[in-house]
C-alpha cells in the first residue's frame, strides 16, 4: 500500500485519527452555506486572509486591569476595521511569522 497524500492539522499528537477527522470535517463543513448561523462570520475567521485573528473584547470595559482599547468603544467602524487589521498583523508576526512567508 502506498501513501498518496497527507494532511497536517498541527504540530501535536492525538490519541487517534478520529479527533483529526473531526477537525477536518468541521473546517470543511463551515464553508458550506447554511452551516454557520452567519456565513459572513466564517469569512472573518482566523486564516481566511492568512493572518491570525485580532484580539476580541467583551464587557465589562475593564476586567482584571485590562481595558478595552478606546478605538473599539469609539463607534467609528472604519477605525475599528483598521485597528483589527493592524492587530491581526502584529499577532501573526509575533506568534506565527511562518504564515507571512510566500
ABEGO torsion letter per residue (X at the ends): XBBABBBBAEBBBBAEAAAAAAAAAAAAAAABBGABABAAAAAABBGAAGBBBBBBBBOBABBGGBBBBAAAAAGBAAAAAAAAAAAAAAAAAAABAAAABX
